[in-house]
Amino acid sequence: MKTQYYTACSLDGFIATDDHSLEWLFQLGDIAETSYPDFIRHVGAIAMGSATYEWMLRHFAKQGSNAAAEWPYSQPCWVFSSRELPVVEGANLHFVRGDIRPVHEAMRATANEKNLWLMGGGDLVGQFYDAGLLDEIIVQIGSVTLGSGKPLLPRQIAFPPLKLTSAQQFGPGFAELRYDVPKPGKR
């Protein structure tokens, strides 16, 4: 069981624009032709911040339709927020705030030995890193630059550095890099 940050970012290190848009991402390829289908099969629980959750809510509408789509995840999801947020009927959602450690334990207990996905954003993932709970970063680097936006991971991880475990190309738009994450304070 690993705690993984699986995401995509621009070549200059942003996961979304300043206004939380991911439109830049969708032009780069079909998610079904990346590592995502295999990745999601091994996920037992998901954590996300409120901006990520709100983005998911805004993008529920089916293309060309007014009908709402189903919540896309069967796994239980923990949403970190200090605000009241709308609930998706039928989704296994847990709204939480505060220290990530007890939430991580609840996620582990629920995941049935599968991996934990830290969907984002970068600051939430940084909190898991700070607590020594982040095991792996899987990032698909897109072939665009944004100039500014929401950073991939607003933390310094330099001493010791991440350990690159694989690099793979997906179509003309993505290079996927996988890193093992050293625990803070260990050299």
PyMOL CGO cylinders between C-alpha atoms (Angstrom):
from pymol import cmd
from pymol.cgo import CYLINDER

trace = [
    CYLINDER, 0.00, 0.00, 0.00, 1.46, 3.33, -1.13, 0.3, 1, 1, 1, 1, 1, 1,
    CYLINDER, 1.46, 3.33, -1.13, 0.32, 6.91, -0.70, 0.3, 1, 1, 1, 1, 1, 1,
    CYLINDER, 0.32, 6.91, -0.70, 0.68, 8.34, -4.20, 0.3, 1, 1, 1, 1, 1, 1,
    CYLINDER, 0.68, 8.34, -4.20, 0.39, 11.75, -5.80, 0.3, 1, 1, 1, 1, 1, 1,
    CYLINDER, 0.39, 11.75, -5.80, -0.76, 11.02, -9.36, 0.3, 1, 1, 1, 1, 1, 1,
    CYLINDER, -0.76, 11.02, -9.36, -1.21, 14.15, -11.44, 0.3, 1, 1, 1, 1, 1, 1,
    CYLINDER, -1.21, 14.15, -11.44, -0.34, 16.05, -14.58, 0.3, 1, 1, 1, 1, 1, 1,
    CYLINDER, -0.34, 16.05, -14.58, 1.43, 19.37, -14.81, 0.3, 1, 1, 1, 1, 1, 1,
    CYLINDER, 1.43, 19.37, -14.81, 2.70, 21.78, -17.41, 0.3, 1, 1, 1, 1, 1, 1,
    CYLINDER, 2.70, 21.78, -17.41, 6.35, 21.77, -18.43, 0.3, 1, 1, 1, 1, 1, 1,
    CYLINDER, 6.35, 21.77, -18.43, 6.87, 24.76, -16.13, 0.3, 1, 1, 1, 1, 1, 1,
    CYLINDER, 6.87, 24.76, -16.13, 5.39, 22.96, -13.11, 0.3, 1, 1, 1, 1, 1, 1,
    CYLINDER, 5.39, 22.96, -13.11, 1.74, 24.03, -12.78, 0.3, 1, 1, 1, 1, 1, 1,
    CYLINDER, 1.74, 24.03, -12.78, -1.20, 21.63, -12.27, 0.3, 1, 1, 1, 1, 1, 1,
    CYLINDER, -1.20, 21.63, -12.27, -3.80, 24.27, -13.13, 0.3, 1, 1, 1, 1, 1, 1,
    CYLINDER, -3.80, 24.27, -13.13, -4.04, 27.89, -14.21, 0.3, 1, 1, 1, 1, 1, 1,
    CYLINDER, -4.04, 27.89, -14.21, -4.50, 30.67, -11.65, 0.3, 1, 1, 1, 1, 1, 1,
    CYLINDER, -4.50, 30.67, -11.65, -8.29, 30.28, -12.04, 0.3, 1, 1, 1, 1, 1, 1,
    CYLINDER, -8.29, 30.28, -12.04, -8.11, 26.46, -11.56, 0.3, 1, 1, 1, 1, 1, 1,
    CYLINDER, -8.11, 26.46, -11.56, -8.62, 25.65, -15.26, 0.3, 1, 1, 1, 1, 1, 1,
    CYLINDER, -8.62, 25.65, -15.26, -7.38, 22.38, -16.73, 0.3, 1, 1, 1, 1, 1, 1,
    CYLINDER, -7.38, 22.38, -16.73, -8.36, 23.17, -20.31, 0.3, 1, 1, 1, 1, 1, 1,
    CYLINDER, -8.36, 23.17, -20.31, -4.68, 23.10, -21.33, 0.3, 1, 1, 1, 1, 1, 1,
    CYLINDER, -4.68, 23.10, -21.33, -4.54, 19.43, -20.31, 0.3, 1, 1, 1, 1, 1, 1,
    CYLINDER, -4.54, 19.43, -20.31, -7.38, 17.98, -22.37, 0.3, 1, 1, 1, 1, 1, 1,
    CYLINDER, -7.38, 17.98, -22.37, -5.79, 18.81, -25.73, 0.3, 1, 1, 1, 1, 1, 1,
    CYLINDER, -5.79, 18.81, -25.73, -2.74, 16.65, -24.97, 0.3, 1, 1, 1, 1, 1, 1,
    CYLINDER, -2.74, 16.65, -24.97, -4.22, 13.19, -25.26, 0.3, 1, 1, 1, 1, 1, 1,
    CYLINDER, -4.22, 13.19, -25.26, -6.75, 10.61, -24.19, 0.3, 1, 1, 1, 1, 1, 1,
    CYLINDER, -6.75, 10.61, -24.19, -6.51, 9.58, -20.53, 0.3, 1, 1, 1, 1, 1, 1,
    CYLINDER, -6.51, 9.58, -20.53, -7.34, 6.01, -21.56, 0.3, 1, 1, 1, 1, 1, 1,
    CYLINDER, -7.34, 6.01, -21.56, -4.04, 5.93, -23.46, 0.3, 1, 1, 1, 1, 1, 1,
    CYLINDER, -4.04, 5.93, -23.46, -1.94, 6.77, -20.39, 0.3, 1, 1, 1, 1, 1, 1,
    CYLINDER, -1.94, 6.77, -20.39, -1.11, 4.85, -17.22, 0.3, 1, 1, 1, 1, 1, 1,
    CYLINDER, -1.11, 4.85, -17.22, -4.36, 6.04, -15.59, 0.3, 1, 1, 1, 1, 1, 1,
    CYLINDER, -4.36, 6.04, -15.59, -6.53, 2.95, -16.29, 0.3, 1, 1, 1, 1, 1, 1,
    CYLINDER, -6.53, 2.95, -16.29, -3.99, 0.68, -14.58, 0.3, 1, 1, 1, 1, 1, 1,
    CYLINDER, -3.99, 0.68, -14.58, -3.31, 3.23, -11.81, 0.3, 1, 1, 1, 1, 1, 1,
    CYLINDER, -3.31, 3.23, -11.81, -6.98, 3.64, -10.80, 0.3, 1, 1, 1, 1, 1, 1,
    CYLINDER, -6.98, 3.64, -10.80, -7.50, -0.13, -10.54, 0.3, 1, 1, 1, 1, 1, 1,
    CYLINDER, -7.50, -0.13, -10.54, -5.01, -0.15, -7.66, 0.3, 1, 1, 1, 1, 1, 1,
    CYLINDER, -5.01, -0.15, -7.66, -6.56, 2.79, -5.75, 0.3, 1, 1, 1, 1, 1, 1,
    CYLINDER, -6.56, 2.79, -5.75, -8.57, 2.05, -2.60, 0.3, 1, 1, 1, 1, 1, 1,
    CYLINDER, -8.57, 2.05, -2.60, -9.14, 5.60, -1.28, 0.3, 1, 1, 1, 1, 1, 1,
    CYLINDER, -9.14, 5.60, -1.28, -8.78, 9.17, -2.53, 0.3, 1, 1, 1, 1, 1, 1,
    CYLINDER, -8.78, 9.17, -2.53, -7.99, 12.52, -0.86, 0.3, 1, 1, 1, 1, 1, 1,
    CYLINDER, -7.99, 12.52, -0.86, -8.50, 15.93, -2.44, 0.3, 1, 1, 1, 1, 1, 1,
    CYLINDER, -8.50, 15.93, -2.44, -8.66, 19.55, -1.44, 0.3, 1, 1, 1, 1, 1, 1,
    CYLINDER, -8.66, 19.55, -1.44, -11.70, 21.77, -1.77, 0.3, 1, 1, 1, 1, 1, 1,
    CYLINDER, -11.70, 21.77, -1.77, -10.54, 23.44, -5.03, 0.3, 1, 1, 1, 1, 1, 1,
    CYLINDER, -10.54, 23.44, -5.03, -10.11, 20.03, -6.66, 0.3, 1, 1, 1, 1, 1, 1,
    CYLINDER, -10.11, 20.03, -6.66, -13.51, 18.91, -5.39, 0.3, 1, 1, 1, 1, 1, 1,
    CYLINDER, -13.51, 18.91, -5.39, -15.17, 22.09, -6.65, 0.3, 1, 1, 1, 1, 1, 1,
    CYLINDER, -15.17, 22.09, -6.65, -13.52, 21.59, -10.05, 0.3, 1, 1, 1, 1, 1, 1,
    CYLINDER, -13.52, 21.59, -10.05, -14.97, 18.06, -10.12, 0.3, 1, 1, 1, 1, 1, 1,
    CYLINDER, -14.97, 18.06, -10.12, -18.43, 19.46, -9.30, 0.3, 1, 1, 1, 1, 1, 1,
    CYLINDER, -18.43, 19.46, -9.30, -18.19, 22.07, -12.09, 0.3, 1, 1, 1, 1, 1, 1,
    CYLINDER, -18.19, 22.07, -12.09, -17.27, 19.42, -14.62, 0.3, 1, 1, 1, 1, 1, 1,
    CYLINDER, -17.27, 19.42, -14.62, -19.97, 16.89, -13.87, 0.3, 1, 1, 1, 1, 1, 1,
    CYLINDER, -19.97, 16.89, -13.87, -22.21, 17.92, -16.74, 0.3, 1, 1, 1, 1, 1, 1,
    CYLINDER, -22.21, 17.92, -16.74, -22.02, 15.57, -19.70, 0.3, 1, 1, 1, 1, 1, 1,
    CYLINDER, -22.02, 15.57, -19.70, -20.80, 17.23, -22.89, 0.3, 1, 1, 1, 1, 1, 1,
    CYLINDER, -20.80, 17.23, -22.89, -23.77, 18.55, -24.89, 0.3, 1, 1, 1, 1, 1, 1,
    CYLINDER, -23.77, 18.55, -24.89, -26.27, 17.67, -22.16, 0.3, 1, 1, 1, 1, 1, 1,
    CYLINDER, -26.27, 17.67, -22.16, -27.87, 19.21, -19.11, 0.3, 1, 1, 1, 1, 1, 1,
    CYLINDER, -27.87, 19.21, -19.11, -27.86, 15.84, -17.33, 0.3, 1, 1, 1, 1, 1, 1,
    CYLINDER, -27.86, 15.84, -17.33, -25.48, 15.36, -14.42, 0.3, 1, 1, 1, 1, 1, 1,
    CYLINDER, -25.48, 15.36, -14.42, -22.97, 12.56, -14.71, 0.3, 1, 1, 1, 1, 1, 1,
    CYLINDER, -22.97, 12.56, -14.71, -22.32, 9.99, -12.00, 0.3, 1, 1, 1, 1, 1, 1,
    CYLINDER, -22.32, 9.99, -12.00, -19.55, 10.70, -9.48, 0.3, 1, 1, 1, 1, 1, 1,
    CYLINDER, -19.55, 10.70, -9.48, -16.57, 9.15, -11.31, 0.3, 1, 1, 1, 1, 1, 1,
    CYLINDER, -16.57, 9.15, -11.31, -15.07, 7.25, -8.37, 0.3, 1, 1, 1, 1, 1, 1,
    CYLINDER, -15.07, 7.25, -8.37, -16.32, 4.17, -6.56, 0.3, 1, 1, 1, 1, 1, 1,
    CYLINDER, -16.32, 4.17, -6.56, -13.55, 4.55, -3.98, 0.3, 1, 1, 1, 1, 1, 1,
    CYLINDER, -13.55, 4.55, -3.98, -14.24, 6.51, -0.79, 0.3, 1, 1, 1, 1, 1, 1,
    CYLINDER, -14.24, 6.51, -0.79, -13.04, 10.12, -1.07, 0.3, 1, 1, 1, 1, 1, 1,
    CYLINDER, -13.04, 10.12, -1.07, -11.89, 12.43, 1.69, 0.3, 1, 1, 1, 1, 1, 1,
    CYLINDER, -11.89, 12.43, 1.69, -12.35, 16.11, 0.87, 0.3, 1, 1, 1, 1, 1, 1,
    CYLINDER, -12.35, 16.11, 0.87, -10.31, 18.57, 2.94, 0.3, 1, 1, 1, 1, 1, 1,
    CYLINDER, -10.31, 18.57, 2.94, -12.12, 21.87, 3.41, 0.3, 1, 1, 1, 1, 1, 1,
    CYLINDER, -12.12, 21.87, 3.41, -12.79, 24.44, 6.09, 0.3, 1, 1, 1, 1, 1, 1,
    CYLINDER, -12.79, 24.44, 6.09, -16.03, 25.38, 4.28, 0.3, 1, 1, 1, 1, 1, 1,
    CYLINDER, -16.03, 25.38, 4.28, -19.37, 23.67, 3.78, 0.3, 1, 1, 1, 1, 1, 1,
    CYLINDER, -19.37, 23.67, 3.78, -19.46, 22.15, 0.30, 0.3, 1, 1, 1, 1, 1, 1,
    CYLINDER, -19.46, 22.15, 0.30, -22.27, 20.58, -1.74, 0.3, 1, 1, 1, 1, 1, 1,
    CYLINDER, -22.27, 20.58, -1.74, -22.64, 16.82, -1.41, 0.3, 1, 1, 1, 1, 1, 1,
    CYLINDER, -22.64, 16.82, -1.41, -22.87, 14.52, -4.43, 0.3, 1, 1, 1, 1, 1, 1,
    CYLINDER, -22.87, 14.52, -4.43, -25.74, 12.12, -3.89, 0.3, 1, 1, 1, 1, 1, 1,
    CYLINDER, -25.74, 12.12, -3.89, -24.61, 8.50, -3.90, 0.3, 1, 1, 1, 1, 1, 1,
    CYLINDER, -24.61, 8.50, -3.90, -20.89, 9.31, -3.64, 0.3, 1, 1, 1, 1, 1, 1,
    CYLINDER, -20.89, 9.31, -3.64, -18.84, 7.94, -0.73, 0.3, 1, 1, 1, 1, 1, 1,
    CYLINDER, -18.84, 7.94, -0.73, -17.55, 11.32, 0.50, 0.3, 1, 1, 1, 1, 1, 1,
    CYLINDER, -17.55, 11.32, 0.50, -16.03, 12.31, 3.83, 0.3, 1, 1, 1, 1, 1, 1,
    CYLINDER, -16.03, 12.31, 3.83, -15.59, 16.04, 4.47, 0.3, 1, 1, 1, 1, 1, 1,
    CYLINDER, -15.59, 16.04, 4.47, -12.69, 16.69, 6.82, 0.3, 1, 1, 1, 1, 1, 1,
    CYLINDER, -12.69, 16.69, 6.82, -10.40, 19.43, 8.08, 0.3, 1, 1, 1, 1, 1, 1,
    CYLINDER, -10.40, 19.43, 8.08, -7.30, 19.73, 10.17, 0.3, 1, 1, 1, 1, 1, 1,
    CYLINDER, -7.30, 19.73, 10.17, -4.47, 17.28, 10.69, 0.3, 1, 1, 1, 1, 1, 1,
    CYLINDER, -4.47, 17.28, 10.69, -4.00, 14.87, 7.80, 0.3, 1, 1, 1, 1, 1, 1,
    CYLINDER, -4.00, 14.87, 7.80, -2.57, 12.05, 9.97, 0.3, 1, 1, 1, 1, 1, 1,
    CYLINDER, -2.57, 12.05, 9.97, -5.88, 10.69, 11.36, 0.3, 1, 1, 1, 1, 1, 1,
    CYLINDER, -5.88, 10.69, 11.36, -7.45, 11.00, 7.90, 0.3, 1, 1, 1, 1, 1, 1,
    CYLINDER, -7.45, 11.00, 7.90, -4.55, 9.04, 6.41, 0.3, 1, 1, 1, 1, 1, 1,
    CYLINDER, -4.55, 9.04, 6.41, -5.16, 6.29, 8.98, 0.3, 1, 1, 1, 1, 1, 1,
    CYLINDER, -5.16, 6.29, 8.98, -8.88, 6.21, 8.13, 0.3, 1, 1, 1, 1, 1, 1,
    CYLINDER, -8.88, 6.21, 8.13, -8.03, 6.00, 4.44, 0.3, 1, 1, 1, 1, 1, 1,
    CYLINDER, -8.03, 6.00, 4.44, -5.60, 3.12, 5.04, 0.3, 1, 1, 1, 1, 1, 1,
    CYLINDER, -5.60, 3.12, 5.04, -8.20, 1.26, 7.08, 0.3, 1, 1, 1, 1, 1, 1,
    CYLINDER, -8.20, 1.26, 7.08, -10.75, 1.61, 4.27, 0.3, 1, 1, 1, 1, 1, 1,
    CYLINDER, -10.75, 1.61, 4.27, -8.51, 0.98, 1.24, 0.3, 1, 1, 1, 1, 1, 1,
    CYLINDER, -8.51, 0.98, 1.24, -8.37, -2.84, 1.54, 0.3, 1, 1, 1, 1, 1, 1,
    CYLINDER, -8.37, -2.84, 1.54, -4.58, -2.91, 1.04, 0.3, 1, 1, 1, 1, 1, 1,
    CYLINDER, -4.58, -2.91, 1.04, -4.88, -0.83, -2.15, 0.3, 1, 1, 1, 1, 1, 1,
    CYLINDER, -4.88, -0.83, -2.15, -3.03, 2.44, -2.73, 0.3, 1, 1, 1, 1, 1, 1,
    CYLINDER, -3.03, 2.44, -2.73, -4.11, 5.87, -1.53, 0.3, 1, 1, 1, 1, 1, 1,
    CYLINDER, -4.11, 5.87, -1.53, -4.40, 8.56, -4.21, 0.3, 1, 1, 1, 1, 1, 1,
    CYLINDER, -4.40, 8.56, -4.21, -3.67, 12.15, -3.27, 0.3, 1, 1, 1, 1, 1, 1,
    CYLINDER, -3.67, 12.15, -3.27, -5.51, 13.80, -6.15, 0.3, 1, 1, 1, 1, 1, 1,
    CYLINDER, -5.51, 13.80, -6.15, -4.50, 17.34, -5.26, 0.3, 1, 1, 1, 1, 1, 1,
    CYLINDER, -4.50, 17.34, -5.26, -3.93, 20.12, -4.88, 0.3, 1, 1, 1, 1, 1, 1,
    CYLINDER, -3.93, 20.12, -4.88, -0.27, 20.60, -4.37, 0.3, 1, 1, 1, 1, 1, 1,
    CYLINDER, -0.27, 20.60, -4.37, -0.50, 22.17, -0.91, 0.3, 1, 1, 1, 1, 1, 1,
    CYLINDER, -0.50, 22.17, -0.91, -2.57, 19.25, 0.41, 0.3, 1, 1, 1, 1, 1, 1,
    CYLINDER, -2.57, 19.25, 0.41, -0.02, 16.81, -1.00, 0.3, 1, 1, 1, 1, 1, 1,
    CYLINDER, -0.02, 16.81, -1.00, 2.69, 18.93, 0.67, 0.3, 1, 1, 1, 1, 1, 1,
    CYLINDER, 2.69, 18.93, 0.67, 1.00, 18.38, 4.03, 0.3, 1, 1, 1, 1, 1, 1,
    CYLINDER, 1.00, 18.38, 4.03, 1.18, 14.60, 3.50, 0.3, 1, 1, 1, 1, 1, 1,
    CYLINDER, 1.18, 14.60, 3.50, 4.86, 15.01, 2.58, 0.3, 1, 1, 1, 1, 1, 1,
    CYLINDER, 4.86, 15.01, 2.58, 5.52, 17.14, 5.69, 0.3, 1, 1, 1, 1, 1, 1,
    CYLINDER, 5.52, 17.14, 5.69, 4.01, 14.36, 7.84, 0.3, 1, 1, 1, 1, 1, 1,
    CYLINDER, 4.01, 14.36, 7.84, 6.22, 11.71, 6.18, 0.3, 1, 1, 1, 1, 1, 1,
    CYLINDER, 6.22, 11.71, 6.18, 3.21, 10.01, 4.57, 0.3, 1, 1, 1, 1, 1, 1,
    CYLINDER, 3.21, 10.01, 4.57, 3.89, 10.54, 0.84, 0.3, 1, 1, 1, 1, 1, 1,
    CYLINDER, 3.89, 10.54, 0.84, 5.51, 7.50, -0.80, 0.3, 1, 1, 1, 1, 1, 1,
    CYLINDER, 5.51, 7.50, -0.80, 5.43, 8.16, -4.54, 0.3, 1, 1, 1, 1, 1, 1,
    CYLINDER, 5.43, 8.16, -4.54, 4.91, 10.95, -7.06, 0.3, 1, 1, 1, 1, 1, 1,
    CYLINDER, 4.91, 10.95, -7.06, 3.65, 10.01, -10.52, 0.3, 1, 1, 1, 1, 1, 1,
    CYLINDER, 3.65, 10.01, -10.52, 3.52, 13.09, -12.72, 0.3, 1, 1, 1, 1, 1, 1,
    CYLINDER, 3.52, 13.09, -12.72, 2.70, 13.39, -16.38, 0.3, 1, 1, 1, 1, 1, 1,
    CYLINDER, 2.70, 13.39, -16.38, 4.51, 16.42, -17.74, 0.3, 1, 1, 1, 1, 1, 1,
    CYLINDER, 4.51, 16.42, -17.74, 2.47, 18.05, -20.49, 0.3, 1, 1, 1, 1, 1, 1,
    CYLINDER, 2.47, 18.05, -20.49, 4.01, 19.70, -23.53, 0.3, 1, 1, 1, 1, 1, 1,
    CYLINDER, 4.01, 19.70, -23.53, 2.73, 23.20, -22.67, 0.3, 1, 1, 1, 1, 1, 1,
    CYLINDER, 2.73, 23.20, -22.67, 3.85, 26.06, -20.44, 0.3, 1, 1, 1, 1, 1, 1,
    CYLINDER, 3.85, 26.06, -20.44, 1.41, 28.16, -18.42, 0.3, 1, 1, 1, 1, 1, 1,
    CYLINDER, 1.41, 28.16, -18.42, 3.62, 30.92, -17.04, 0.3, 1, 1, 1, 1, 1, 1,
    CYLINDER, 3.62, 30.92, -17.04, 1.82, 30.88, -13.70, 0.3, 1, 1, 1, 1, 1, 1,
    CYLINDER, 1.82, 30.88, -13.70, -0.82, 28.90, -11.88, 0.3, 1, 1, 1, 1, 1, 1,
    CYLINDER, -0.82, 28.90, -11.88, -1.25, 26.33, -9.14, 0.3, 1, 1, 1, 1, 1, 1,
    CYLINDER, -1.25, 26.33, -9.14, 2.14, 24.73, -8.42, 0.3, 1, 1, 1, 1, 1, 1,
    CYLINDER, 2.14, 24.73, -8.42, 2.73, 20.99, -8.65, 0.3, 1, 1, 1, 1, 1, 1,
    CYLINDER, 2.73, 20.99, -8.65, 4.07, 20.70, -5.10, 0.3, 1, 1, 1, 1, 1, 1,
    CYLINDER, 4.07, 20.70, -5.10, 4.90, 23.87, -3.16, 0.3, 1, 1, 1, 1, 1, 1,
    CYLINDER, 4.90, 23.87, -3.16, 7.56, 22.20, -1.02, 0.3, 1, 1, 1, 1, 1, 1,
    CYLINDER, 7.56, 22.20, -1.02, 11.31, 21.93, -1.23, 0.3, 1, 1, 1, 1, 1, 1,
    CYLINDER, 11.31, 21.93, -1.23, 12.37, 18.30, -1.58, 0.3, 1, 1, 1, 1, 1, 1,
    CYLINDER, 12.37, 18.30, -1.58, 16.10, 18.51, -2.15, 0.3, 1, 1, 1, 1, 1, 1,
    CYLINDER, 16.10, 18.51, -2.15, 18.07, 16.86, 0.67, 0.3, 1, 1, 1, 1, 1, 1,
    CYLINDER, 18.07, 16.86, 0.67, 17.68, 14.01, -0.05, 0.3, 1, 1, 1, 1, 1, 1,
    CYLINDER, 17.68, 14.01, -0.05, 16.25, 14.35, -3.56, 0.3, 1, 1, 1, 1, 1, 1,
    CYLINDER, 16.25, 14.35, -3.56, 13.43, 12.32, -5.06, 0.3, 1, 1, 1, 1, 1, 1,
    CYLINDER, 13.43, 12.32, -5.06, 14.51, 9.00, -6.61, 0.3, 1, 1, 1, 1, 1, 1,
    CYLINDER, 14.51, 9.00, -6.61, 13.48, 8.61, -10.25, 0.3, 1, 1, 1, 1, 1, 1,
    CYLINDER, 13.48, 8.61, -10.25, 12.16, 5.07, -10.78, 0.3, 1, 1, 1, 1, 1, 1,
    CYLINDER, 12.16, 5.07, -10.78, 10.82, 5.32, -14.34, 0.3, 1, 1, 1, 1, 1, 1,
    CYLINDER, 10.82, 5.32, -14.34, 10.23, 7.61, -17.32, 0.3, 1, 1, 1, 1, 1, 1,
    CYLINDER, 10.23, 7.61, -17.32, 7.79, 6.87, -20.12, 0.3, 1, 1, 1, 1, 1, 1,
    CYLINDER, 7.79, 6.87, -20.12, 6.33, 8.75, -23.09, 0.3, 1, 1, 1, 1, 1, 1,
    CYLINDER, 6.33, 8.75, -23.09, 2.57, 8.74, -23.73, 0.3, 1, 1, 1, 1, 1, 1,
    CYLINDER, 2.57, 8.74, -23.73, 1.72, 10.04, -27.19, 0.3, 1, 1, 1, 1, 1, 1,
    CYLINDER, 1.72, 10.04, -27.19, 3.18, 13.32, -28.40, 0.3, 1, 1, 1, 1, 1, 1,
    CYLINDER, 3.18, 13.32, -28.40, 2.01, 15.28, -25.35, 0.3, 1, 1, 1, 1, 1, 1,
    CYLINDER, 2.01, 15.28, -25.35, 3.17, 13.56, -22.15, 0.3, 1, 1, 1, 1, 1, 1,
    CYLINDER, 3.17, 13.56, -22.15, 6.27, 12.31, -20.41, 0.3, 1, 1, 1, 1, 1, 1,
    CYLINDER, 6.27, 12.31, -20.41, 5.40, 10.38, -17.24, 0.3, 1, 1, 1, 1, 1, 1,
    CYLINDER, 5.40, 10.38, -17.24, 7.96, 10.45, -14.45, 0.3, 1, 1, 1, 1, 1, 1,
    CYLINDER, 7.96, 10.45, -14.45, 7.70, 8.25, -11.35, 0.3, 1, 1, 1, 1, 1, 1,
    CYLINDER, 7.70, 8.25, -11.35, 9.59, 9.10, -8.19, 0.3, 1, 1, 1, 1, 1, 1,
    CYLINDER, 9.59, 9.10, -8.19, 9.99, 7.46, -4.80, 0.3, 1, 1, 1, 1, 1, 1,
    CYLINDER, 9.99, 7.46, -4.80, 9.77, 10.09, -2.08, 0.3, 1, 1, 1, 1, 1, 1,
    CYLINDER, 9.77, 10.09, -2.08, 12.35, 10.20, 0.72, 0.3, 1, 1, 1, 1, 1, 1,
    CYLINDER, 12.35, 10.20, 0.72, 10.93, 10.72, 4.19, 0.3, 1, 1, 1, 1, 1, 1,
    CYLINDER, 10.93, 10.72, 4.19, 11.55, 14.23, 5.58, 0.3, 1, 1, 1, 1, 1, 1,
    CYLINDER, 11.55, 14.23, 5.58, 14.68, 14.45, 7.69, 0.3, 1, 1, 1, 1, 1, 1,
    CYLINDER, 14.68, 14.45, 7.69, 16.14, 11.13, 6.46, 0.3, 1, 1, 1, 1, 1, 1,
    CYLINDER, 16.14, 11.13, 6.46, 19.39, 11.17, 4.50, 0.3, 1, 1, 1, 1, 1, 1,
]
cmd.load_cgo(trace, "trace")
